[in-house]
Amino acid sequence: MKTFAALIAMSLVFVLSGCNTVKGVGQDLQKAGEKIEDVAKKK
């Protein structure tokens, strides 16, 4: 659970620092969600 929380926190940092538009936020959130799904499928 700690790993999952850390992953979400890191994703939020990248999302907030890496995009300048609403469209960019949506794309970043989608990519973060895909990464979280990948991690969840591996466990």
PyMOL Python script that loads the backbone (N, CA, C, O; Angstrom):
from pymol import cmd

cmd.read_pdbstr("""\
ATOM      1  N   MET A   1       0.829  -1.201   0.000  1.00  0.00           N
ATOM      2  CA  MET A   1       0.000   0.000   0.000  1.00  0.00           C
ATOM      3  C   MET A   1       0.868   1.256   0.000  1.00  0.00           C
ATOM      4  O   MET A   1       0.529   2.258  -0.631  1.00  0.00           O
ATOM      5  N   LYS A   2       1.996   1.190   0.719  1.00  0.00           N
ATOM      6  CA  LYS A   2       2.893   2.341   0.750  1.00  0.00           C
ATOM      7  C   LYS A   2       3.469   2.614  -0.643  1.00  0.00           C
ATOM      8  O   LYS A   2       3.630   3.768  -1.041  1.00  0.00           O
ATOM      9  N   THR A   3       3.775   1.548  -1.373  1.00  0.00           N
ATOM     10  CA  THR A   3       4.306   1.705  -2.724  1.00  0.00           C
ATOM     11  C   THR A   3       3.283   2.368  -3.626  1.00  0.00           C
ATOM     12  O   THR A   3       3.619   3.234  -4.434  1.00  0.00           O
ATOM     13  N   PHE A   4       2.040   1.958  -3.485  1.00  0.00           N
ATOM     14  CA  PHE A   4       0.963   2.534  -4.290  1.00  0.00           C
ATOM     15  C   PHE A   4       0.799   4.018  -3.989  1.00  0.00           C
ATOM     16  O   PHE A   4       0.648   4.826  -4.906  1.00  0.00           O
ATOM     17  N   ALA A   5       0.827   4.380  -2.711  1.00  0.00           N
ATOM     18  CA  ALA A   5       0.689   5.784  -2.315  1.00  0.00           C
ATOM     19  C   ALA A   5       1.868   6.605  -2.835  1.00  0.00           C
ATOM     20  O   ALA A   5       1.687   7.735  -3.287  1.00  0.00           O
ATOM     21  N   ALA A   6       3.062   6.042  -2.773  1.00  0.00           N
ATOM     22  CA  ALA A   6       4.244   6.743  -3.274  1.00  0.00           C
ATOM     23  C   ALA A   6       4.154   6.929  -4.782  1.00  0.00           C
ATOM     24  O   ALA A   6       4.537   7.975  -5.306  1.00  0.00           O
ATOM     25  N   LEU A   7       3.655   5.929  -5.468  1.00  0.00           N
ATOM     26  CA  LEU A   7       3.507   6.020  -6.924  1.00  0.00           C
ATOM     27  C   LEU A   7       2.519   7.117  -7.299  1.00  0.00           C
ATOM     28  O   LEU A   7       2.764   7.882  -8.232  1.00  0.00           O
ATOM     29  N   ILE A   8       1.424   7.195  -6.591  1.00  0.00           N
ATOM     30  CA  ILE A   8       0.438   8.235  -6.866  1.00  0.00           C
ATOM     31  C   ILE A   8       1.020   9.616  -6.582  1.00  0.00           C
ATOM     32  O   ILE A   8       0.820  10.551  -7.357  1.00  0.00           O
ATOM     33  N   ALA A   9       1.735   9.741  -5.478  1.00  0.00           N
ATOM     34  CA  ALA A   9       2.334  11.034  -5.132  1.00  0.00           C
ATOM     35  C   ALA A   9       3.335  11.468  -6.199  1.00  0.00           C
ATOM     36  O   ALA A   9       3.354  12.633  -6.598  1.00  0.00           O
ATOM     37  N   MET A  10       4.159  10.542  -6.657  1.00  0.00           N
ATOM     38  CA  MET A  10       5.132  10.874  -7.703  1.00  0.00           C
ATOM     39  C   MET A  10       4.425  11.251  -8.997  1.00  0.00           C
ATOM     40  O   MET A  10       4.847  12.174  -9.694  1.00  0.00           O
ATOM     41  N   SER A  11       3.365  10.547  -9.313  1.00  0.00           N
ATOM     42  CA  SER A  11       2.614  10.849 -10.529  1.00  0.00           C
ATOM     43  C   SER A  11       2.030  12.247 -10.474  1.00  0.00           C
ATOM     44  O   SER A  11       2.070  12.980 -11.462  1.00  0.00           O
ATOM     45  N   LEU A  12       1.490  12.617  -9.330  1.00  0.00           N
ATOM     46  CA  LEU A  12       0.919  13.957  -9.189  1.00  0.00           C
ATOM     47  C   LEU A  12       1.978  15.033  -9.360  1.00  0.00           C
ATOM     48  O   LEU A  12       1.718  16.070  -9.972  1.00  0.00           O
ATOM     49  N   VAL A  13       3.165  14.798  -8.828  1.00  0.00           N
ATOM     50  CA  VAL A  13       4.257  15.772  -8.985  1.00  0.00           C
ATOM     51  C   VAL A  13       4.585  15.949 -10.460  1.00  0.00           C
ATOM     52  O   VAL A  13       4.733  17.076 -10.934  1.00  0.00           O
ATOM     53  N   PHE A  14       4.699  14.849 -11.184  1.00  0.00           N
ATOM     54  CA  PHE A  14       5.016  14.945 -12.613  1.00  0.00           C
ATOM     55  C   PHE A  14       3.895  15.608 -13.396  1.00  0.00           C
ATOM     56  O   PHE A  14       4.148  16.396 -14.308  1.00  0.00           O
ATOM     57  N   VAL A  15       2.673  15.294 -13.046  1.00  0.00           N
ATOM     58  CA  VAL A  15       1.523  15.889 -13.740  1.00  0.00           C
ATOM     59  C   VAL A  15       1.507  17.396 -13.525  1.00  0.00           C
ATOM     60  O   VAL A  15       1.334  18.162 -14.473  1.00  0.00           O
ATOM     61  N   LEU A  16       1.684  17.813 -12.294  1.00  0.00           N
ATOM     62  CA  LEU A  16       1.596  19.236 -11.988  1.00  0.00           C
ATOM     63  C   LEU A  16       2.777  20.025 -12.540  1.00  0.00           C
ATOM     64  O   LEU A  16       2.636  21.208 -12.851  1.00  0.00           O
ATOM     65  N   SER A  17       3.935  19.391 -12.664  1.00  0.00           N
ATOM     66  CA  SER A  17       5.109  20.128 -13.128  1.00  0.00           C
ATOM     67  C   SER A  17       5.328  20.018 -14.636  1.00  0.00           C
ATOM     68  O   SER A  17       6.067  20.818 -15.209  1.00  0.00           O
ATOM     69  N   GLY A  18       4.698  19.039 -15.284  1.00  0.00           N
ATOM     70  CA  GLY A  18       5.029  18.762 -16.667  1.00  0.00           C
ATOM     71  C   GLY A  18       4.054  19.234 -17.715  1.00  0.00           C
ATOM     72  O   GLY A  18       4.277  18.983 -18.899  1.00  0.00           O
ATOM     73  N   CYS A  19       2.980  19.907 -17.339  1.00  0.00           N
ATOM     74  CA  CYS A  19       2.014  20.300 -18.357  1.00  0.00           C
ATOM     75  C   CYS A  19       1.538  21.731 -18.127  1.00  0.00           C
ATOM     76  O   CYS A  19       1.504  22.220 -16.998  1.00  0.00           O
ATOM     77  N   ASN A  20       1.179  22.375 -19.204  1.00  0.00           N
ATOM     78  CA  ASN A  20       0.774  23.774 -19.140  1.00  0.00           C
ATOM     79  C   ASN A  20      -0.670  24.016 -19.552  1.00  0.00           C
ATOM     80  O   ASN A  20      -1.181  25.126 -19.400  1.00  0.00           O
ATOM     81  N   THR A  21      -1.319  23.005 -20.063  1.00  0.00           N
ATOM     82  CA  THR A  21      -2.685  23.198 -20.548  1.00  0.00           C
ATOM     83  C   THR A  21      -3.614  22.153 -19.952  1.00  0.00           C
ATOM     84  O   THR A  21      -3.152  21.147 -19.413  1.00  0.00           O
ATOM     85  N   VAL A  22      -4.888  22.375 -20.042  1.00  0.00           N
ATOM     86  CA  VAL A  22      -5.873  21.406 -19.558  1.00  0.00           C
ATOM     87  C   VAL A  22      -5.750  20.105 -20.348  1.00  0.00           C
ATOM     88  O   VAL A  22      -5.847  19.018 -19.780  1.00  0.00           O
ATOM     89  N   LYS A  23      -5.542  20.218 -21.632  1.00  0.00           N
ATOM     90  CA  LYS A  23      -5.368  19.018 -22.463  1.00  0.00           C
ATOM     91  C   LYS A  23      -4.143  18.240 -21.999  1.00  0.00           C
ATOM     92  O   LYS A  23      -4.173  17.012 -21.927  1.00  0.00           O
ATOM     93  N   GLY A  24      -3.075  18.952 -21.687  1.00  0.00           N
ATOM     94  CA  GLY A  24      -1.853  18.309 -21.202  1.00  0.00           C
ATOM     95  C   GLY A  24      -2.081  17.595 -19.881  1.00  0.00           C
ATOM     96  O   GLY A  24      -1.548  16.508 -19.662  1.00  0.00           O
ATOM     97  N   VAL A  25      -2.872  18.198 -18.999  1.00  0.00           N
ATOM     98  CA  VAL A  25      -3.192  17.562 -17.714  1.00  0.00           C
ATOM     99  C   VAL A  25      -3.913  16.253 -17.964  1.00  0.00           C
ATOM    100  O   VAL A  25      -3.591  15.235 -17.351  1.00  0.00           O
ATOM    101  N   GLY A  26      -4.879  16.271 -18.855  1.00  0.00           N
ATOM    102  CA  GLY A  26      -5.630  15.059 -19.166  1.00  0.00           C
ATOM    103  C   GLY A  26      -4.737  13.956 -19.708  1.00  0.00           C
ATOM    104  O   GLY A  26      -4.871  12.794 -19.322  1.00  0.00           O
ATOM    105  N   GLN A  27      -3.842  14.315 -20.588  1.00  0.00           N
ATOM    106  CA  GLN A  27      -2.929  13.318 -21.158  1.00  0.00           C
ATOM    107  C   GLN A  27      -1.994  12.766 -20.094  1.00  0.00           C
ATOM    108  O   GLN A  27      -1.739  11.562 -20.052  1.00  0.00           O
ATOM    109  N   ASP A  28      -1.484  13.636 -19.236  1.00  0.00           N
ATOM    110  CA  ASP A  28      -0.589  13.189 -18.178  1.00  0.00           C
ATOM    111  C   ASP A  28      -1.311  12.284 -17.191  1.00  0.00           C
ATOM    112  O   ASP A  28      -0.750  11.282 -16.747  1.00  0.00           O
ATOM    113  N   LEU A  29      -2.548  12.624 -16.842  1.00  0.00           N
ATOM    114  CA  LEU A  29      -3.317  11.782 -15.926  1.00  0.00           C
ATOM    115  C   LEU A  29      -3.597  10.420 -16.548  1.00  0.00           C
ATOM    116  O   LEU A  29      -3.573   9.400 -15.858  1.00  0.00           O
ATOM    117  N   GLN A  30      -3.858  10.404 -17.836  1.00  0.00           N
ATOM    118  CA  GLN A  30      -4.109   9.140 -18.515  1.00  0.00           C
ATOM    119  C   GLN A  30      -2.856   8.261 -18.477  1.00  0.00           C
ATOM    120  O   GLN A  30      -2.942   7.064 -18.203  1.00  0.00           O
ATOM    121  N   LYS A  31      -1.708   8.850 -18.749  1.00  0.00           N
ATOM    122  CA  LYS A  31      -0.458   8.087 -18.718  1.00  0.00           C
ATOM    123  C   LYS A  31      -0.154   7.586 -17.315  1.00  0.00           C
ATOM    124  O   LYS A  31       0.295   6.453 -17.142  1.00  0.00           O
ATOM    125  N   ALA A  32      -0.397   8.423 -16.314  1.00  0.00           N
ATOM    126  CA  ALA A  32      -0.176   8.010 -14.930  1.00  0.00           C
ATOM    127  C   ALA A  32      -1.096   6.851 -14.574  1.00  0.00           C
ATOM    128  O   ALA A  32      -0.678   5.908 -13.903  1.00  0.00           O
ATOM    129  N   GLY A  33      -2.340   6.917 -15.017  1.00  0.00           N
ATOM    130  CA  GLY A  33      -3.285   5.835 -14.769  1.00  0.00           C
ATOM    131  C   GLY A  33      -2.846   4.538 -15.417  1.00  0.00           C
ATOM    132  O   GLY A  33      -2.997   3.465 -14.833  1.00  0.00           O
ATOM    133  N   GLU A  34      -2.310   4.631 -16.609  1.00  0.00           N
ATOM    134  CA  GLU A  34      -1.819   3.435 -17.299  1.00  0.00           C
ATOM    135  C   GLU A  34      -0.659   2.810 -16.536  1.00  0.00           C
ATOM    136  O   GLU A  34      -0.577   1.587 -16.423  1.00  0.00           O
ATOM    137  N   LYS A  35       0.228   3.631 -16.017  1.00  0.00           N
ATOM    138  CA  LYS A  35       1.368   3.118 -15.248  1.00  0.00           C
ATOM    139  C   LYS A  35       0.886   2.435 -13.974  1.00  0.00           C
ATOM    140  O   LYS A  35       1.404   1.385 -13.594  1.00  0.00           O
ATOM    141  N   ILE A  36      -0.100   3.029 -13.319  1.00  0.00           N
ATOM    142  CA  ILE A  36      -0.640   2.435 -12.092  1.00  0.00           C
ATOM    143  C   ILE A  36      -1.300   1.095 -12.413  1.00  0.00           C
ATOM    144  O   ILE A  36      -1.162   0.140 -11.648  1.00  0.00           O
ATOM    145  N   GLU A  37      -2.005   1.017 -13.519  1.00  0.00           N
ATOM    146  CA  GLU A  37      -2.630  -0.236 -13.928  1.00  0.00           C
ATOM    147  C   GLU A  37      -1.573  -1.304 -14.198  1.00  0.00           C
ATOM    148  O   GLU A  37      -1.749  -2.462 -13.819  1.00  0.00           O
ATOM    149  N   ASP A  38      -0.480  -0.921 -14.849  1.00  0.00           N
ATOM    150  CA  ASP A  38       0.599  -1.860 -15.130  1.00  0.00           C
ATOM    151  C   ASP A  38       1.178  -2.428 -13.840  1.00  0.00           C
ATOM    152  O   ASP A  38       1.411  -3.631 -13.730  1.00  0.00           O
ATOM    153  N   VAL A  39       1.408  -1.553 -12.866  1.00  0.00           N
ATOM    154  CA  VAL A  39       1.950  -1.994 -11.581  1.00  0.00           C
ATOM    155  C   VAL A  39       0.968  -2.922 -10.880  1.00  0.00           C
ATOM    156  O   VAL A  39       1.366  -3.935 -10.303  1.00  0.00           O
ATOM    157  N   ALA A  40      -0.312  -2.577 -10.929  1.00  0.00           N
ATOM    158  CA  ALA A  40      -1.327  -3.397 -10.264  1.00  0.00           C
ATOM    159  C   ALA A  40      -1.447  -4.772 -10.917  1.00  0.00           C
ATOM    160  O   ALA A  40      -1.673  -5.764 -10.224  1.00  0.00           O
ATOM    161  N   LYS A  41      -1.299  -4.844 -12.237  1.00  0.00           N
ATOM    162  CA  LYS A  41      -1.404  -6.122 -12.928  1.00  0.00           C
ATOM    163  C   LYS A  41      -0.226  -7.038 -12.606  1.00  0.00           C
ATOM    164  O   LYS A  41      -0.375  -8.260 -12.609  1.00  0.00           O
ATOM    165  N   LYS A  42       0.942  -6.459 -12.327  1.00  0.00           N
ATOM    166  CA  LYS A  42       2.136  -7.251 -12.036  1.00  0.00           C
ATOM    167  C   LYS A  42       2.068  -7.898 -10.666  1.00  0.00           C
ATOM    168  O   LYS A  42       2.750  -8.892 -10.417  1.00  0.00           O
ATOM    169  N   LYS A  43       1.253  -7.347  -9.770  1.00  0.00           N
ATOM    170  CA  LYS A  43       1.196  -7.893  -8.401  1.00  0.00           C
ATOM    171  C   LYS A  43       0.124  -8.916  -8.252  1.00  0.00           C
ATOM    172  O   LYS A  43      -0.054  -9.469  -7.166  1.00  0.00           O
TER     173      LYS A  43
END
""", "prot")
cmd.dss("prot")
cmd.show_as("cartoon", "prot")
cmd.util.cbc("prot")
cmd.orient("prot")
